Amino acid sequence: MSFTSFSDFLAMGQHALYVWSAYGISLTVLAINVAMPILARRRYLQEEARRLRRESQK
């Protein structure tokens, strides 16, 4: 499919809402799939550090 202008590209032949929302949802899911393990690792390391401090105080 070729477009005559950038605005035609953005309109995607009257399918812009579907196309751009699909891209947005896909990028959101990918970002979540990257962020969640990083956040989980950080939380795990903080909990382990807390546990080790507690155990060393006993």
Stockholm file with secondary structure:
# STOCKHOLM 1.0

chainA/1-58         MSFTSFSDFLAMGQHALYVWSAYGISLTVLAINVAMPILARRRYLQEEARRLRRESQK
#=GR chainA/1-58 SS CCCSSHHHHHHTTTTHHHHHHHHHHHHHHHHHHHHHHHHHHHHHHHHHHHHHHHHHHC
#=GC SS_cons        CCCSSHHHHHHTTTTHHHHHHHHHHHHHHHHHHHHHHHHHHHHHHHHHHHHHHHHHHC
//
